[in-house]
């Protein structure tokens, strides 16, 4: 009887270990994209929330900036169009966002709480601003007013 119980318990260990460890795909994705890695580790959002959030952020920038300016910023985010598509597929972007309030609403739609939403945009803005320098920082500040 005890042997059966022990064998049954041991049989569940791989399932428990698998449930608690992130998938290789998500680890690889976060490693390949430092922005996603920063969002998931610092804010505790899921990879889908990070993808949809970055896509929502880029959508607002696309609405607010001239094409050349947006292209400059989008070039700092590998696969930018994929993030925009993710935001739409995940239901965060269903129409124009128009302003920061619209962006915050999109982030909320992804399941982020108010505290996380408040930290998300500044984290992405700081990340892109550091990558792009003062010109990009200025463009981001103007677009997110």
Secondary structure, 3 states (H helix, E strand, C coil): CHHHHHHHHHHHHHHHHHHHCCCHHHHHHHHHCHHHHHHHHHHCCCHHHHHHHHHHHHHHHHHHCCHHHHHHHHCCCCCHHHHHHHHHHCCCCCCCCCCHHHHHHHHHHCCCCHHHHHHHHHHHHHHHHHHHCHHHHHHHHHHCC
